[in-house]
Amino acid sequence: MTLVAGLARTYFCSMPYRWSESEAQATLILWPHQSMTPGGFTWFIGSTAVLLTLPLFAVLGSAVAWVLMAFFAVAICGVWKAIMANKRHRSLHEELHLTETRVDLHHVPATGAPVAWEANPHWVTVNLRNDGPVEKYLTLRGNGREVELGAFLTPEEREGLYDDLSRRLARL
């Protein structure tokens, strides 16, 4: 692995879902793809600040430097605020809890009240369809309702999750 690939993996990538298991239950937590980790954010803001200050060296010692510095400070603050607003919007996530007696799905939007669904795992079916609003539309059907799972995942991630979830439900 090259240094650049290692840094990219460390600072700019994260998995869109994670399973955790105990003896009594398996829990799946899904979230939108986060292209920038906190470390990546630090590097980005720091690099942007350094690159914006380079032109100041040409006018150092004159009044123009102070004017440019004010514009650069506004630019850095604008980028910071935009990334923070984006981070708040990405706080959306879903939690799926699997036990032998119950399947619970909680959709927690960035704003608003969480939405919950539950069903008996023996009657739950996992569907992966191509006729839905997105490619490889992943749903759970049970308790008289069909609910979408992982709308923010890529089609390949939904397909992988479908296989994994189908195996886990079959074991129950």
Steps between C-alpha positions, in 0.01 A plus 500: 500500500642838404523790743231694313259202503567448871430866579187495285372191679583641843371854457241502224309168502270321740275198471131581452380227739620284787374183671544436871393178668434371845357163604142629497498742207670626187493873430555666166568873486486669158596858418555704183845482348730735689766611256689697762598380845589743782870452418431572134308813597799624701736435208265669252447817706872520584607450137245754378622758753865444404428521127294816543779672694766433232396802288540721808879461484507706179335798670637457852555832675243696301139593569388262224608206719246599767220529244585163348528345847145611578369336182694181570362485855144537362572221246633263770200574725262439208658164419495404869130589537404316178675181609345520848150546349562200276611298803174580681299386197698174490399412857218290352537128581308174531522232766382143447482267801461126440401261779337158491162652579507843338643716220506874575590771250547861611549770237645811665485800262730802531199705610166380627380204700639148452283246317477143635388166354496158660403148397542133585826379338339175382264699275744765380617480139788695351442624145742645249312637201589690186154656461529735797582872514873416509712229342509182712219620730543323837190445715383299799145365497318387811220586738287620209750764384794532268777739607805623316845433638817692413365738236822701531726200421640432154339220293804275563482563876126424503566176311769396751276594790215298344717186494625554855156581641338203323756262655454648848120479484519141371708405807228634731 
